[in-house]
Amino acid sequence: MEFFDRVKKINPKILKATKDRFSFRINHHRANTQETIDLLQKEGFLPEPVGWADDVFVLPMEDRKKIIKTQAYTQNRIYIQNLSSIFAAYSLDIAPDDWVLDLAAAPGGKSLIFSERAGKVSAVEPDKSRFFRMKRNFKEHGAKNIQTYNKDGRFIYKACPAWFDQVFLDAPCSSEAHIDGEVTWWSMRRVRRFSKLQKELIISAYESLKPGGQMIYATCTYAPEENEVVVDFLLQKYPEATLIEVEVPFENYQKGLREWEEKEFSQEVAKCVRILPQGAYSGFFMAKIKKA
Ligand SMILES: C[S@@+](CC[C@H](N)C(=O)[O-])C[C@H]1O[C@@H](n2cnc3c(N)ncnc32)[C@H](O)[C@@H]1O
């Protein structure tokens, strides 16, 4: 099956999405929401609150180039980030003393969110240049409670078994949500290669989690082989793991698939969320998992 046929089978709406807006959130390490919005309004912008968080805003795409020249942006008071990514990171129930592991962290946008809410964050990234860019990003945005590790996430659980209160795995993936028009680099072989890596990473994430802790598995791809299949694999391997229902405050999403290509998934998998692209939301998949 070709890429477009596969996506159509998941949901034909995916191919009709318009990307006419972008989003940003307030970086609380450097700024206050009201002051920053006042500053932007003085410069002629009309940021619209997203509705499900008081520090996340949306603007029309034509403002995207102009906003990077504003003081709010150059002083790192705002962080431009996709709404789906922000929503997924905000969905982790972080308590102020929690220790959060971000297992695939660069460029670090989600770690920055965790750092505002948690006591301590550990951010793991194996790619050297992405790792150093991420460290710079943390410094520029004033996050002081993030420890960084230039390591392969697959083996983290061996050094840190059951250490973390919360884990976020924003897995490396075939990035189908970023395919725009022509499909040049997509292949089923690539999807299968990522699926294998994701299964190793999700085990490492789960094993690193304290009993009673929660984790989120996420990708920016549509392929069920990289999403439902990976979550189902975890549930088969750890029957005590359960999925937590995520309350989604917008309409452009669907629940996890019950089956794909004659493979039926565990009933729990229906609690996964596939965000459909629309406006400032890009395509995204997330599953919230609880360790017994
Ligand atoms: C989707 S991106 C993460 C985006 C990041 N969470 C954010 O919001 O800014 C996936 C990252 O996983 C990294 N990665 C690739 N293989 C990995 C591995 N074996 N262990 C951990 N991370 C890996 C990639 O280099 C990439 O930076």
The ligand as a Gaussian input file, in Angstrom:
#p B3LYP/6-31G(d) Opt

LIG

0 1
 C       10.923000      13.648000      17.800000
 S       12.525000      14.116000      18.197000
 C       12.360000      14.730000      19.835000
 C       11.809000      16.147000      19.920000
 C       11.868000      16.733000      21.336000
 N       11.205000      15.861000      22.287000
 C       11.246000      18.121000      21.442000
 O       10.046000      18.232000      21.724000
 O       11.956000      19.116000      21.252000
 C       13.295000      12.548000      18.446000
 C       14.734000      12.621000      18.926000
 O       15.163000      11.275000      19.237000
 C       16.529000      11.192000      18.976000
 N       16.930000       9.757000      18.939000
 C       17.222000       8.982000      17.865000
 N       17.600000       7.751000      18.277000
 C       17.538000       7.748000      19.637000
 C       17.845000       6.794000      20.638000
 N       18.279000       5.574000      20.336000
 N       17.693000       7.156000      21.936000
 C       17.242000       8.389000      22.277000
 N       16.939000       9.342000      21.358000
 C       17.096000       9.026000      20.067000
 C       16.685000      11.952000      17.668000
 O       18.029000      12.319000      17.443000
 C       15.740000      13.134000      17.891000
 O       16.447000      14.225000      18.438000

